[in-house]
């Protein structure tokens, strides 16, 4: 028995830290007529919703989820591959709101280590010093939000003053970066959105774009053997 326990202890030393992590939240699951309550659990196995009504309970492995969205510190959405017959096969979204507390940055860090597909992350960790930092205004349908665009070697962050409008993109999550005119910048991600192909963030620049910023990002989005010193 002692040998077995010792073996488990040795194995545990070599397991990655995220292996045993679990995040549990009491949530309200949004329905058209009447919401239900349950527990939303993120673990190394995937995402589980333990519902008060058994018909609403779900278990998704990470590669069975189309998009995970941490829309704000209190809102989570799971876009599944589950067909909705009443909507001609449209993928079903499961929308949750935390009953109490807030989503920690550590959950985003955990998901980034587990999920390869693009995600919507309005809550995220900020580590390291950015190479570029640009004050911008995010142009939205009705009202915009002010914030800062931060460029890192492996990611781009928009930190907004408006809750839920911040974003975290790995470089692999970005389809293209463009500058339509002198004081505008556009980021098109690979995140699929309802009513459109993918997520688009249009920014108004408060000042001229810093020298070399555009080339810095472009070369990392489009790596080439012609630029062997550039690493993503």
Backbone as CSV, one residue per row, in Angstrom:
resi,resn,N_x,N_y,N_z,CA_x,CA_y,CA_z,C_x,C_y,C_z
1,UNK,0.836,-1.206,0.000,0.000,0.000,0.000,0.869,1.254,0.000
2,UNK,1.946,1.221,0.801,2.854,2.360,0.883,3.515,2.623,-0.460
3,UNK,3.876,1.508,-1.167,4.500,1.660,-2.484,3.551,2.311,-3.478
4,UNK,2.272,1.912,-3.421,1.269,2.462,-4.351,1.092,3.953,-4.108
5,UNK,0.977,4.333,-2.818,0.825,5.746,-2.491,2.051,6.538,-2.927
6,UNK,3.222,5.927,-2.756,4.455,6.589,-3.184,4.487,6.790,-4.694
7,UNK,3.987,5.789,-5.440,3.951,5.880,-6.902,3.035,7.013,-7.343
8,UNK,1.856,7.128,-6.696,0.925,8.213,-7.032,1.552,9.573,-6.747
9,UNK,2.311,9.658,-5.680,2.954,10.925,-5.332,3.983,11.316,-6.375
10,UNK,4.740,10.321,-6.875,5.751,10.595,-7.906,5.094,11.045,-9.198
11,UNK,4.005,10.350,-9.591,3.287,10.716,-10.813,2.747,12.125,-10.713
12,UNK,2.226,12.485,-9.538,1.645,13.816,-9.350,2.676,14.912,-9.550
13,UNK,3.941,14.619,-9.210,4.997,15.616,-9.377,5.213,15.986,-10.834
14,UNK,4.948,15.047,-11.740,5.205,15.268,-13.160,3.977,15.711,-13.929
15,UNK,2.822,15.779,-13.271,1.628,16.257,-13.953,1.685,17.770,-14.084
16,UNK,1.218,18.337,-15.212,1.184,19.784,-15.355,0.261,20.397,-14.321
17,UNK,0.540,21.655,-13.879,-0.270,22.281,-12.838,-1.743,22.350,-13.183
18,UNK,-2.086,22.536,-14.478,-3.478,22.701,-14.890,-4.265,21.400,-14.804
19,UNK,-3.573,20.266,-14.656,-4.246,18.969,-14.701,-5.318,18.858,-13.622
20,UNK,-5.000,19.318,-12.414,-5.941,19.156,-11.320,-6.784,20.380,-11.040
21,UNK,-6.638,21.433,-11.825,-7.388,22.657,-11.580,-8.860,22.499,-11.933
22,UNK,-9.711,23.064,-11.106,-11.145,23.068,-11.351,-11.709,24.424,-10.960
23,UNK,-12.580,24.948,-11.803,-13.243,26.221,-11.534,-14.752,25.961,-11.523
24,UNK,-15.407,26.264,-10.421,-16.839,26.010,-10.294,-17.583,27.304,-9.956
25,UNK,-18.724,27.501,-10.640,-19.505,28.711,-10.427,-20.998,28.379,-10.371
26,UNK,-21.683,28.952,-9.392,-23.145,28.880,-9.368,-23.663,29.853,-10.418
27,UNK,-24.475,29.363,-11.361,-24.887,30.183,-12.494,-26.385,30.089,-12.756
28,UNK,-26.847,31.051,-13.517,-28.207,31.043,-14.049,-28.093,30.815,-15.563
29,UNK,-28.746,29.780,-16.065,-28.730,29.466,-17.498,-29.911,30.152,-18.160
30,UNK,-29.617,31.001,-19.141,-30.658,31.802,-19.768,-31.498,30.972,-20.739
31,UNK,-32.826,31.060,-20.581,-33.789,30.439,-21.485,-34.714,31.512,-22.040
32,UNK,-35.439,31.168,-23.090,-36.348,32.123,-23.706,-37.466,32.527,-22.745
33,UNK,-38.012,31.554,-22.008,-39.137,31.843,-21.121,-38.731,31.875,-19.652
34,UNK,-38.097,30.814,-19.173,-37.757,30.750,-17.758,-36.357,30.169,-17.579
35,UNK,-35.510,30.934,-16.895,-34.137,30.497,-16.670,-34.090,29.337,-15.673
36,UNK,-32.984,28.602,-15.738,-32.747,27.559,-14.743,-31.406,27.822,-14.070
37,UNK,-31.168,27.141,-12.963,-29.935,27.339,-12.207,-29.143,26.046,-12.138
38,UNK,-27.849,26.202,-11.916,-26.996,25.034,-11.797,-25.564,25.445,-11.494
39,UNK,-24.638,24.537,-11.778,-23.215,24.779,-11.532,-22.436,24.584,-12.831
40,UNK,-21.619,25.581,-13.157,-20.773,25.504,-14.355,-19.359,25.179,-13.899
41,UNK,-18.789,24.108,-14.478,-17.493,23.594,-14.023,-16.519,23.525,-15.196
42,UNK,-15.339,24.128,-15.006,-14.244,24.024,-15.968,-13.155,23.163,-15.345
43,UNK,-12.766,22.097,-16.051,-11.715,21.218,-15.548,-10.853,20.753,-16.717
44,UNK,-9.870,19.895,-16.440,-9.018,19.404,-17.521,-9.793,18.526,-18.507
45,UNK,-10.959,18.017,-18.079,-11.771,17.169,-18.957,-12.583,17.980,-19.955
46,UNK,-12.974,19.192,-19.560,-13.822,20.005,-20.412,-14.702,20.909,-19.568
47,UNK,-15.864,21.246,-20.112,-16.814,22.119,-19.417,-18.084,21.318,-19.130
48,UNK,-18.540,21.390,-17.893,-19.745,20.668,-17.496,-20.752,21.640,-16.904
49,UNK,-22.013,21.462,-17.281,-23.096,22.210,-16.645,-23.984,21.228,-15.902
50,UNK,-23.962,21.303,-14.585,-24.829,20.480,-13.752,-26.080,21.298,-13.450
51,UNK,-27.166,20.926,-14.076,-28.379,21.736,-14.018,-29.386,21.221,-13.012
52,UNK,-30.236,22.138,-12.560,-31.328,21.751,-11.672,-32.337,20.891,-12.425
53,UNK,-32.401,21.074,-13.746,-33.242,20.247,-14.606,-32.336,19.345,-15.427
54,UNK,-32.508,18.049,-15.323,-31.600,17.095,-15.961,-31.530,17.268,-17.481
55,UNK,-32.631,17.694,-18.107,-32.633,17.853,-19.560,-31.701,18.968,-20.021
56,UNK,-31.346,19.879,-19.106,-30.458,20.986,-19.455,-28.988,20.680,-19.167
57,UNK,-28.712,19.592,-18.456,-27.338,19.251,-18.100,-26.525,18.914,-19.346
58,UNK,-25.261,19.319,-19.339,-24.386,19.073,-20.488,-22.961,18.809,-20.010
59,UNK,-22.202,18.089,-20.860,-20.773,17.896,-20.649,-20.104,18.021,-22.004
60,UNK,-19.198,18.996,-22.142,-18.496,19.198,-23.409,-16.992,18.996,-23.212
61,UNK,-16.380,18.186,-24.026,-14.926,18.187,-24.100,-14.515,19.437,-24.870
62,UNK,-13.301,19.914,-24.649,-12.902,21.194,-25.238,-12.940,21.187,-26.767
63,UNK,-12.616,20.047,-27.390,-12.638,20.009,-28.848,-14.047,19.800,-29.395
64,UNK,-15.048,19.764,-28.510,-16.445,19.665,-28.930,-17.177,20.997,-28.718
65,UNK,-16.404,22.039,-28.461,-16.967,23.375,-28.273,-16.499,24.274,-29.420
66,UNK,-17.447,24.948,-30.043,-17.105,25.831,-31.159,-16.415,27.102,-30.670
67,UNK,-17.018,27.756,-29.685,-16.424,28.971,-29.120,-16.757,29.067,-27.629
68,UNK,-15.743,29.366,-26.829,-15.948,29.716,-25.429,-15.849,31.236,-25.325
69,UNK,-16.828,31.838,-24.659,-16.828,33.289,-24.519,-16.905,33.676,-23.038
70,UNK,-15.885,34.359,-22.564,-15.944,35.016,-21.263,-16.277,36.469,-21.578
71,UNK,-17.571,36.757,-21.679,-18.022,38.052,-22.180,-17.774,39.192,-21.206
72,UNK,-17.763,38.880,-19.932,-17.527,39.871,-18.883,-17.157,39.098,-17.626
73,UNK,-16.829,39.791,-16.538,-16.503,39.071,-15.303,-17.662,38.264,-14.726
74,UNK,-18.876,38.422,-15.281,-20.027,37.684,-14.745,-20.805,36.920,-15.819
75,UNK,-20.335,36.910,-17.054,-21.081,36.282,-18.154,-20.206,35.305,-18.940
76,UNK,-20.748,34.113,-19.176,-20.068,33.071,-19.937,-21.021,32.532,-20.993
77,UNK,-20.495,32.289,-22.182,-21.295,31.677,-23.233,-20.525,30.509,-23.829
78,UNK,-21.214,29.394,-24.037,-20.643,28.221,-24.688,-21.388,28.014,-25.995
79,UNK,-20.697,28.191,-27.099,-21.289,27.925,-28.416,-20.942,26.491,-28.794
80,UNK,-21.957,25.637,-28.806,-21.743,24.212,-29.053,-21.956,23.875,-30.526
81,UNK,-21.748,22.606,-30.845,-22.054,22.106,-32.191,-23.434,21.445,-32.225
82,UNK,-24.183,21.614,-31.139,-25.509,21.009,-31.034,-26.497,21.724,-31.964
83,UNK,-27.148,20.965,-32.841,-28.098,21.553,-33.796,-29.405,21.947,-33.111
84,UNK,-29.991,23.035,-33.587,-31.318,23.458,-33.149,-32.288,23.286,-34.320
85,UNK,-33.133,22.289,-34.229,-34.030,21.980,-35.337,-34.970,23.141,-35.658
86,UNK,-35.416,23.823,-34.607,-36.362,24.923,-34.840,-35.719,26.094,-35.578
87,UNK,-34.368,26.138,-35.560,-33.640,27.194,-36.270,-32.824,26.622,-37.426
88,UNK,-33.359,25.545,-38.030,-32.763,24.941,-39.237,-31.307,24.514,-39.022
89,UNK,-31.035,23.928,-37.854,-29.707,23.369,-37.622,-28.677,24.341,-37.097
90,UNK,-29.077,25.552,-36.717,-28.131,26.532,-36.182,-27.502,26.011,-34.893
91,UNK,-26.199,26.227,-34.733,-25.504,25.792,-33.519,-26.116,26.456,-32.289
92,UNK,-26.235,25.687,-31.210,-26.876,26.195,-30.005,-25.892,26.871,-29.075
93,UNK,-26.276,28.059,-28.593,-25.494,28.790,-27.608,-26.093,28.573,-26.217
94,UNK,-25.219,28.364,-25.239,-25.642,28.256,-23.848,-25.090,29.476,-23.114
95,UNK,-25.975,30.339,-22.648,-25.572,31.579,-22.003,-25.789,31.493,-20.494
96,UNK,-24.730,31.837,-19.757,-24.766,31.731,-18.298,-24.388,33.067,-17.654
97,UNK,-24.992,33.335,-16.505,-24.621,34.491,-15.689,-24.316,34.004,-14.277
98,UNK,-23.181,34.450,-13.736,-22.801,34.038,-12.392,-23.793,34.578,-11.371
99,UNK,-24.160,33.729,-10.425,-25.069,34.136,-9.365,-24.359,35.022,-8.338
100,UNK,-23.068,34.789,-8.163,-22.281,35.610,-7.246,-20.814,35.513,-7.637
101,UNK,-20.021,36.467,-7.169,-18.605,36.468,-7.478,-18.313,36.924,-8.893
102,UNK,-17.057,36.838,-9.267,-16.610,37.268,-10.590,-15.610,36.264,-11.145
103,UNK,-15.511,36.209,-12.458,-14.576,35.294,-13.120,-13.154,35.804,-12.918
104,UNK,-12.254,34.970,-12.422,-10.868,35.406,-12.211,-10.048,35.320,-13.498
105,UNK,-8.978,36.078,-13.532,-8.071,36.036,-14.688,-7.455,34.645,-14.848
106,UNK,-7.333,33.919,-13.734,-6.721,32.590,-13.789,-7.533,31.619,-14.638
107,UNK,-8.852,31.825,-14.769,-9.650,30.949,-15.620,-9.259,31.139,-17.082
108,UNK,-9.045,32.385,-17.501,-8.610,32.639,-18.880,-7.251,31.996,-19.145
109,UNK,-6.333,32.133,-18.190,-5.013,31.517,-18.339,-5.140,30.005,-18.465
110,UNK,-6.030,29.416,-17.677,-6.281,27.972,-17.736,-6.825,27.582,-19.114
111,UNK,-7.815,28.317,-19.612,-8.421,28.006,-20.914,-7.419,28.178,-22.053
112,UNK,-6.564,29.174,-21.957,-5.553,29.382,-22.998,-4.581,28.209,-23.075
113,UNK,-4.408,27.508,-21.959,-3.522,26.339,-21.952,-4.223,25.084,-22.453
114,UNK,-5.567,25.125,-22.536,-6.337,23.945,-22.902,-6.979,24.035,-24.281
115,UNK,-7.314,25.227,-24.719,-8.132,25.407,-25.923,-7.304,26.028,-27.039
116,UNK,-7.279,25.358,-28.186,-6.541,25.878,-29.332,-7.367,26.791,-30.213
117,UNK,-8.691,26.605,-30.203,-9.573,27.426,-31.029,-9.642,28.847,-30.474
118,UNK,-9.939,29.827,-31.345,-10.092,31.205,-30.870,-11.230,31.318,-29.861
119,UNK,-11.050,32.192,-28.884,-12.061,32.420,-27.858,-12.328,33.918,-27.733
120,UNK,-13.468,34.246,-27.128,-13.776,35.629,-26.776,-13.404,35.797,-25.310
121,UNK,-12.358,36.556,-25.041,-11.879,36.731,-23.668,-11.905,38.208,-23.309
122,UNK,-12.890,38.580,-22.477,-12.959,39.949,-21.967,-12.296,40.043,-20.596
123,UNK,-11.951,38.885,-20.036,-11.225,38.788,-18.767,-9.960,37.998,-19.046
124,UNK,-8.807,38.535,-18.674,-7.557,37.858,-19.030,-6.406,38.369,-18.165
125,UNK,-5.341,37.579,-18.060,-4.159,38.013,-17.312,-3.306,38.940,-18.166
126,UNK,-2.654,39.874,-17.535,-1.714,40.760,-18.238,-0.338,40.560,-17.629
127,UNK,0.546,39.999,-18.425,1.897,39.716,-17.959,2.913,40.283,-18.934
128,UNK,4.025,40.736,-18.416,5.083,41.243,-19.270,4.831,42.678,-19.723
129,UNK,5.844,43.250,-20.339,5.781,44.624,-20.825,5.493,44.625,-22.318
130,UNK,4.484,45.387,-22.780,4.168,45.416,-24.209,5.260,46.114,-25.009
131,UNK,5.386,45.717,-26.255,6.344,46.360,-27.161,5.811,47.714,-27.610
132,UNK,4.488,47.774,-27.833,3.820,49.017,-28.214,2.567,49.188,-27.364
133,UNK,2.239,50.423,-27.084,1.027,50.750,-26.341,0.400,51.977,-26.986
134,UNK,-0.868,51.833,-27.436,-1.502,52.882,-28.226,-2.872,53.235,-27.649
135,UNK,-3.125,54.507,-27.315,-4.468,54.908,-26.869,-5.430,54.920,-28.059
136,UNK,-6.589,54.299,-27.886,-7.539,54.164,-29.002,-8.973,54.312,-28.495
137,UNK,-9.876,54.442,-29.460,-11.305,54.375,-29.186,-11.881,53.240,-30.021
138,UNK,-12.567,52.304,-29.358,-13.210,51.206,-30.081,-14.527,51.713,-30.634
139,UNK,-14.690,51.657,-31.961,-15.893,52.144,-32.617,-16.945,51.051,-32.599
140,UNK,-18.019,51.288,-31.861,-19.122,50.340,-31.744,-20.343,50.874,-32.483
141,UNK,-21.412,50.070,-32.519,-22.610,50.451,-33.276,-23.219,51.754,-32.781
142,UNK,-23.398,51.884,-31.451,-24.038,53.078,-30.899,-23.037,53.965,-30.163
143,UNK,-22.388,53.413,-29.179,-21.408,54.191,-28.413,-20.067,53.479,-28.419
144,UNK,-18.994,54.243,-28.460,-17.664,53.660,-28.460,-17.128,53.519,-27.040
145,UNK,-15.947,52.933,-26.944,-15.281,52.810,-25.648,-13.820,53.219,-25.813
146,UNK,-13.303,53.867,-24.783,-11.901,54.281,-24.799,-11.050,53.240,-24.076
147,UNK,-9.825,53.092,-24.549,-8.933,52.130,-23.931,-7.544,52.200,-24.523
148,UNK,-6.782,51.143,-24.291,-5.391,51.072,-24.749,-5.173,49.768,-25.499
149,UNK,-4.551,49.866,-26.650,-4.175,48.685,-27.432,-2.719,48.370,-27.117
150,UNK,-2.489,47.135,-26.631,-1.142,46.727,-26.237,-0.678,45.590,-27.139
151,UNK,0.511,45.764,-27.693,1.084,44.785,-28.625,2.231,44.053,-27.947
152,UNK,2.146,42.720,-27.932,3.197,41.871,-27.385,3.750,40.988,-28.506
153,UNK,4.865,40.316,-28.293,5.407,39.440,-29.346,4.481,38.294,-29.738
154,UNK,3.610,37.846,-28.809,2.770,36.677,-29.087,1.272,36.935,-28.947
155,UNK,0.880,38.186,-28.673,-0.535,38.478,-28.445,-0.816,39.969,-28.615
156,UNK,-2.104,40.268,-28.763,-2.573,41.651,-28.825,-3.704,41.792,-27.818
157,UNK,-3.670,42.853,-27.024,-4.674,43.086,-25.988,-5.311,44.450,-26.186
158,UNK,-6.629,44.491,-26.069,-7.323,45.769,-25.975,-7.888,45.869,-24.568
159,UNK,-7.400,46.812,-23.782,-7.869,47.023,-22.413,-8.807,48.219,-22.424
160,UNK,-10.079,47.932,-22.199,-11.111,48.960,-22.319,-11.561,49.474,-20.962
161,UNK,-12.030,50.725,-20.953,-12.627,51.284,-19.748,-14.042,50.729,-19.537
162,UNK,-14.624,50.149,-20.605,-15.984,49.608,-20.544,-15.938,48.115,-20.225
163,UNK,-16.631,47.711,-19.165,-16.619,46.305,-18.778,-17.211,45.430,-19.875
164,UNK,-16.497,44.365,-20.212,-16.962,43.435,-21.233,-16.477,43.764,-22.631
165,UNK,-15.817,44.921,-22.810,-15.369,45.303,-24.151,-13.892,45.022,-24.385
166,UNK,-13.156,44.665,-23.348,-11.743,44.325,-23.507,-11.618,43.016,-24.278
167,UNK,-10.482,42.822,-24.909,-10.244,41.592,-25.668,-8.779,41.149,-25.569
168,UNK,-8.625,39.818,-25.662,-7.301,39.184,-25.683,-7.237,38.311,-26.924
169,UNK,-6.267,38.569,-27.807,-6.095,37.738,-28.995,-4.678,37.170,-29.012
170,UNK,-4.552,35.859,-29.098,-3.268,35.290,-29.487,-3.029,35.652,-30.956
171,UNK,-1.794,35.708,-31.381,-1.543,36.042,-32.789,-2.207,35.034,-33.717
172,UNK,-2.274,33.782,-33.300,-2.908,32.755,-34.131,-4.418,32.952,-34.224
173,UNK,-4.989,33.789,-33.328,-6.429,34.061,-33.350,-6.778,35.201,-34.302
174,UNK,-5.768,35.907,-34.803,-6.001,37.074,-35.653,-5.872,36.704,-37.118
175,UNK,-6.898,37.018,-37.883,-6.864,36.758,-39.328,-6.066,37.832,-40.053
176,UNK,-6.341,39.097,-39.711,-5.572,40.171,-40.351,-5.654,41.457,-39.535
177,UNK,-4.640,42.283,-39.732,-4.568,43.623,-39.174,-4.471,44.582,-40.347
178,UNK,-5.305,45.615,-40.348,-5.271,46.565,-41.465,-5.394,47.987,-40.941
179,UNK,-4.934,48.930,-41.756,-5.030,50.351,-41.429,-5.716,51.058,-42.595
180,UNK,-7.075,51.151,-42.550,-7.828,51.742,-43.660,-7.442,53.185,-43.960
181,UNK,-7.120,53.945,-42.919,-6.635,55.310,-43.133,-5.704,55.679,-41.985
182,UNK,-5.236,56.894,-41.998,-4.183,57.328,-41.069,-4.558,57.117,-39.608
183,UNK,-5.825,57.368,-39.256,-6.230,57.296,-37.857,-7.238,56.183,-37.578
184,UNK,-7.142,55.115,-38.325,-7.987,53.951,-38.064,-7.172,52.671,-38.129
185,UNK,-7.541,51.714,-37.286,-6.891,50.411,-37.267,-7.979,49.360,-37.099
186,UNK,-7.853,48.257,-37.819,-8.876,47.210,-37.762,-8.226,45.858,-37.474
187,UNK,-8.821,45.134,-36.539,-8.393,43.768,-36.238,-9.537,42.827,-36.575
188,UNK,-9.279,41.871,-37.455,-10.257,40.844,-37.815,-9.754,39.530,-37.230
189,UNK,-10.542,38.932,-36.357,-10.121,37.696,-35.705,-10.754,36.489,-36.391
190,UNK,-10.375,35.310,-35.920,-10.951,34.065,-36.434,-12.157,33.615,-35.599
191,UNK,-12.595,34.446,-34.660,-13.732,34.081,-33.819,-15.022,34.209,-34.617
192,UNK,-15.773,33.110,-34.818,-17.040,33.203,-35.550,-18.078,33.936,-34.721
193,UNK,-18.836,34.814,-35.368,-19.829,35.607,-34.671,-21.219,35.395,-35.257
194,UNK,-22.237,35.529,-34.409,-23.619,35.430,-34.860,-23.942,36.600,-35.785
195,UNK,-24.509,36.305,-36.939,-24.884,37.358,-37.880,-23.744,37.819,-38.772
196,UNK,-22.578,37.196,-38.673,-21.455,37.600,-39.506,-20.392,36.536,-39.507
197,UNK,-19.398,36.675,-40.368,-18.378,35.621,-40.452,-17.482,35.549,-39.226
198,UNK,-16.821,36.654,-38.868,-15.901,36.640,-37.728,-15.939,37.985,-37.011
199,UNK,-15.333,37.990,-35.830,-15.305,39.196,-34.999,-14.399,40.258,-35.605
200,UNK,-14.872,41.506,-35.625,-14.103,42.632,-36.150,-14.078,43.740,-35.108
201,UNK,-12.895,44.246,-34.821,-12.739,45.385,-33.921,-12.160,46.552,-34.713
202,UNK,-12.919,47.638,-34.814,-12.460,48.855,-35.489,-12.053,49.884,-34.446
203,UNK,-10.847,50.396,-34.583,-10.317,51.367,-33.628,-10.050,52.702,-34.301
204,UNK,-10.355,53.760,-33.577,-9.956,55.102,-33.987,-8.693,55.445,-33.213
205,UNK,-7.637,55.814,-33.921,-6.379,56.158,-33.282,-6.436,57.594,-32.780
206,UNK,-5.991,57.822,-31.549,-5.973,59.180,-31.008,-4.743,59.940,-31.472
207,UNK,-3.718,59.208,-31.868,-2.484,59.801,-32.406,-2.029,58.963,-33.596
208,UNK,-0.989,59.410,-34.255,-0.429,58.616,-35.347,0.058,57.275,-34.812
209,UNK,-0.058,56.254,-35.645,0.415,54.925,-35.267,1.928,54.960,-35.073
210,UNK,2.423,54.390,-33.980,3.878,54.396,-33.760,4.635,53.761,-34.926
211,UNK,5.790,54.288,-35.221,6.630,53.735,-36.285,6.905,52.259,-36.020
212,UNK,6.830,51.464,-37.043,7.168,50.036,-37.045,6.110,49.149,-36.402
213,UNK,5.070,49.711,-35.786,4.063,48.850,-35.155,3.382,47.960,-36.179
214,UNK,2.922,48.540,-37.263,2.187,47.760,-38.270,3.066,46.647,-38.822
215,UNK,4.306,46.960,-39.189,5.213,45.938,-39.726,5.535,44.884,-38.681
216,UNK,5.659,45.312,-37.428,5.973,44.384,-36.336,4.906,43.300,-36.232
217,UNK,3.630,43.711,-36.255,2.538,42.750,-36.146,2.390,41.949,-37.434
218,UNK,2.472,42.622,-38.562,2.260,41.948,-39.857,3.259,40.811,-40.053
219,UNK,4.513,41.042,-39.720,5.536,40.009,-39.908,5.295,38.799,-39.010
220,UNK,4.653,39.012,-37.874,4.360,37.899,-36.967,3.084,37.176,-37.349
221,UNK,2.184,37.875,-38.021,0.984,37.227,-38.534,1.275,36.433,-39.798
222,UNK,2.312,36.831,-40.522,2.662,36.186,-41.793,4.141,35.807,-41.786
223,UNK,4.515,34.837,-40.954,5.931,34.440,-40.868,6.441,33.898,-42.200
224,UNK,7.682,34.165,-42.475,8.275,33.752,-43.745,9.744,33.418,-43.554
225,UNK,10.256,32.559,-44.394,11.675,32.205,-44.350,12.552,33.389,-44.748
226,UNK,11.926,34.411,-45.356,12.678,35.610,-45.712,13.028,36.451,-44.490
227,UNK,12.310,36.185,-43.385,12.559,36.931,-42.153,12.826,35.928,-41.030
228,UNK,13.981,35.261,-41.084,14.252,34.166,-40.134,14.381,34.633,-38.674
229,UNK,14.640,35.905,-38.444,14.828,36.394,-37.089,13.532,36.755,-36.399
230,UNK,12.448,36.797,-37.179,11.144,37.138,-36.602,10.492,35.876,-36.063
231,UNK,10.135,35.888,-34.797,9.502,34.740,-34.169,8.155,35.158,-33.622
232,UNK,7.164,34.237,-33.739,5.847,34.541,-33.208,5.824,34.356,-31.705
